[in-house]
Amino acid sequence: MHRNDAAEPRRGTNGREPLPFLMPGARVGRYRIEQRLGVGAMSEVYLATDDSLGRPAAIKVLSVKSMSNPTITERFLREARALARLSHPNLIPVFEDGQVGSPPRPYYAMELLEGGDTQKLLEERGPLPSSIVAAVGAQAATGLGEAARAGIIHRDVKPANLGISRHGVLKVADFGLAKSYAADKSLTARGMVVGTADYIAPEQARGEELDERADVYSLGCTLYHLLTGHPPYRAPQGQAVKEYLEVMRMHLTAPVPDVREEMPDTDPDLADIVKAMMTKNRDARPTFDEIARRLARLAAKLDGELPRVTRELFMVSATTVAAPSSIEEMPVPRVSVWPRVAALAVIVAAVIALTLALGR
């Protein structure tokens, strides 16, 4: 474990984004901080350099507002533990963990995904061709299958959690909601729902005990999103709570959509696989091994591969390490907290309402 008591939380003025907790040039373990990359609901993420190995890394630090919440703190630590237990080319690796600052905050260092993620790819390019989606699905299924063999289910598979390395390799990331089959039962009791409503499996929406088949369903919804540009179920715009209730109801009762009805050029084999992954009956869903084999063959046939992208955000020269006084002018990407905070609260309310409705 490592500590750096020189790091102090700092806040901006005039309602601006809080100043970074870690300043450029600060040491965290064996890493030197370059700049903050983003602020999320539970953490801050920094670009750092491992001086001993000369490679970039991402440092994830628990946010100050999360320090007083034992559940969030435990989920942060759970993510580090889950990733540290897994070693696979399609799972993001953790290099180091520890504590930094005073009072100490937990952190961990992980691989920097310089290609962004599939959500960013979708935003930049629009609906993706079958060749790329087949490659995404094959690699994601391979990584999630490896996690399942280690007894870990992700429970929040979605485009933003499928990262891309600079070499075009997909990495399943963000295991903050990961759960072991045999342990960690204290954070999520039976009947409690976590996850993101747009991709949630019916059994997950009902608060039932889960296994990797819930991740199969969520990956199917994710591939549908990448092919069409939107999640499989959409509710009429209105009050957010009502929208989430309707999306949850559709996951439970609506027919599984066929991507070809909206995107007729979709490869038919890919469309069939996605539809099979999204079947309501989890016993009828294909396994991750089956999905990976079928999609790998399809990606090879279609000559599909992920784009090799290195984003300018990560191209940091020595002059980027600026004095602390310049940090307030540094643009900081804003990350929406809704999927993590509101989704949990809203979905719990949704399950209660749906349970009452379906029980009538």
Stockholm file with secondary structure:
# STOCKHOLM 1.0

chainA/1-360         MHRNDAAEPRRGTNGREPLPFLMPGARVGRYRIEQRLGVGAMSEVYLATDDSLGRPAAIKVLSVKSMSNPTITERFLREARALARLSHPNLIPVFEDGQVGSPPRPYYAMELLEGGDTQKLLEERGPLPSSIVAAVGAQAATGLGEAARAGIIHRDVKPANLGISRHGVLKVADFGLAKSYAADKSLTARGMVVGTADYIAPEQARGEELDERADVYSLGCTLYHLLTGHPPYRAPQGQAVKEYLEVMRMHLTAPVPDVREEMPDTDPDLADIVKAMMTKNRDARPTFDEIARRLARLAAKLDGELPRVTRELFMVSATTVAAPSSIEEMPVPRVSVWPRVAALAVIVAAVIALTLALGR
#=GR chainA/1-360 SS CCCCTTCCCCCCSTTCCCCCSSCTTCEETTEEEEEEEEECSSEEEEEEEETTTTEEEEEEEECGGGTTCHHHHHHHHHHHHHHHHCCCTTBCCEEEEEEETTTTEEEEEECCCTTCBHHHHHHHHCSCCHHHHHHHHHHHHHHHHHHHHTTEECSCCCGGGEEECTTSCEEECCCTTCEESSSCCSSSCTTCCCSCGGGCCHHHHTTCCCCHHHHHHHHHHHHHHHHHSSCSCCCCSSCHHHHHHHHHHHHHHSCCCCGGGTCTTSCHHHHHHHHHHTCSCGGGSCCHHHHHHHHHHHHHHHTCCCCCCCCGGGCCCGGGSCCGGGGGGSCCCBCCCHHHHHHHHHHHHHHHHHHHHHTC
#=GC SS_cons         CCCCTTCCCCCCSTTCCCCCSSCTTCEETTEEEEEEEEECSSEEEEEEEETTTTEEEEEEEECGGGTTCHHHHHHHHHHHHHHHHCCCTTBCCEEEEEEETTTTEEEEEECCCTTCBHHHHHHHHCSCCHHHHHHHHHHHHHHHHHHHHTTEECSCCCGGGEEECTTSCEEECCCTTCEESSSCCSSSCTTCCCSCGGGCCHHHHTTCCCCHHHHHHHHHHHHHHHHHSSCSCCCCSSCHHHHHHHHHHHHHHSCCCCGGGTCTTSCHHHHHHHHHHTCSCGGGSCCHHHHHHHHHHHHHHHTCCCCCCCCGGGCCCGGGSCCGGGGGGSCCCBCCCHHHHHHHHHHHHHHHHHHHHHTC
//
